Amino acid sequence: MWKECGCAPNASRNTFTVIKEKEMQNSELILKLMLLMLLAMAAYEDYQTGTLSLMLLGTGAFAGTAVRILGMEPEVLNTAAGVLSGFLAGIAPGLVLLILGFASREAVGYGDGLLICVTGIFLGGSGNFLLLLFSLLLAAFGSVLLMILKIRRRTDRIVFAPFVLGGYLLLTGVCL
């Protein structure tokens, strides 16, 4: 009975496997907390100054890359294509925003595109796409609300990083 469902005590699981699973859980928790701190600092900076510093984004990218690589399985690290494809899939939504920023003469800020690139390092491709989707929906809702309350006009610029933070909180609440 136990062996049928794979729940048998010590069924194909040794101590090394259990330790490795704990390490993976710890590295994922570290990534989530680091990204939360990064987004909180970016939201504050963007709200106060309307810009995002390259120092903050570069530090976040470096830290996320380091923790992501240290937490990877050795089999994945042995293939450069596996590591590279994971990072490229993660930063793809940010690259699209950067291209849109260039094409629209920075109607979409370069800092916003870089921020989404950095979040892609932490979340991977599908997680970053969902984050961007949630952030854009929150920004649209917030923009309409600001226009209804006559705080902003349709032509005014709004900061995006606070909505990315809100999107991340929504994403982590949805994906618990």
N, C-alpha and C positions, 0 to 999 in steps of 0.2 A: 504494500500500500504506500509506504513512504517513498519507495524508489520510483513509482509511477509519476508522482507529481514533482519529483526532483527535490523534495524537502527532507530527505533522509539526513540524519545527523552525519556530518563529515562526508556527504555524498559529493565526490569529485571536487572538494574544496579543501585546500590545505592552508596552513597558517600564512604562507606567503601571499596567497590569493586574497585572504581577508585583510592583511596589512596593506596590500596594494589598493584594494577597494577603499579603505579608509583614507589613504593618501590622496586618491583621486577626489574623494568627497571633500577633503580639506582644501585641495587646490581649487576646486570649484567654488567653495565658500570664500576663499581668499580673493578669487577673481570677482565675485559678486560684490564683496565689500569694497574692494579697490575701485570698481567701476562706480559704485554708489558715491564714494567720496569724490572721485574725479568729476562726476556729473554735478554733484552739489557745488563744488568749487567753480566749475564752468558756468553753471546757472547763475551763481552770485556775481561772477566777473562779467558775464554777458549782460546781466540786468543793470549792474552799476556803470559799466563803461560802454556797452554796446559792441564790444570786441572780445575775442578770445585770444589769449597769448599763445604764441608758439611754444614757449617754455612749458606751460601747463600741458598742452597737447602732446608735445614731444616726450615729456616725463611720463605721461599716462601711456603713450604708445610703447615706450621702452619697458616700463614696469609690466604692462599687460603681456608683451611678447615674452619677457623673461619668465613670468609665472606660467604662461601657456606652454612654453617649451619644456620647462621643468616638470610640468604635470602630465606630459604626453607619454603614451606607451612607447617602450623602446622599439617595437616593430614599426610604428609610425615614423619615429625619428630616423630610422634607417633609410627611409625613402624620402629623398628631398622633394619629390613630386607631391607626396602626401602632405608634407608640411606647407609647401608653397600653395597648393590648391586650397587648403583650408584657410590660409590667410587671404588669398585673393578673393575667395567667395565671401569672406567676412567684410572686406573693405570695398567690395563692388558697389553697394548702395551709396557709399560716401564718394566714390569716384564719379558716379552718375551726378550727384549733387555738385561736385566740383566742375564738371563739364557744363551743367546747367548754369552755374554761376558765371562761368566764362562766357557762355553764349548769351546770357541776359545782362551782361555788363554789371555783374555782381548784385542782381536782384535777390539771388540766393547767395548769401555771404560765403566766402571761401572758408572762414572759420567754422561755419556750420557743416560744410562738406568734410573738412578735416576732422571735426568732432565725430561725425558718423563713421569715418574711416577708423578712428581710434576705438569706438565702441564695437566695431566689427572684429577687431583683434580679440576683444574680450568675449563676444557673443557668438562668433561664427556667422555663416551666411544666413541661415533661416532666422536665427534670433535677431540679427541686425536688421533684416528686412521687416520683421514684426515690430521692432523698436521704431524704425522709421515710419511705418504705417501708423502706429499708435501716436507717435509724436506729431505727425502731420494732421491727424484727426483732432488731437487736442489743440493744436495751433489754429486750425480752422474754427473750431468751437470758440476758442478764446478770442480770436479776431472778431468774430461776429458779435460776441458779447461786448467787447470793447467798443465796437461801432454803435451797438444799440444804446449803450450807456454814454455815448458821445465822448468817450475818453480818447479815442483815436479815430482818424478818418480812413477811408478806404486806401488812400495813397500813402499813408504813413507806414514806416517800417516797424516791425516788432522783433524782439529778440527771440531766438529759437531755442537756445540751450535750456531755459526753464521748462519748455514743453518736452524736450528730450528727457529731462529728469522725471517729469510726470509720466511720460511714456514708459520709462524704465520701471518706475514704481508700479504702473499698471501691468506691465509685462511680468514682473516678478510676482505680482499678486495673482495673475491669471495662471502662471506656469508653476505654481507651488507643488 
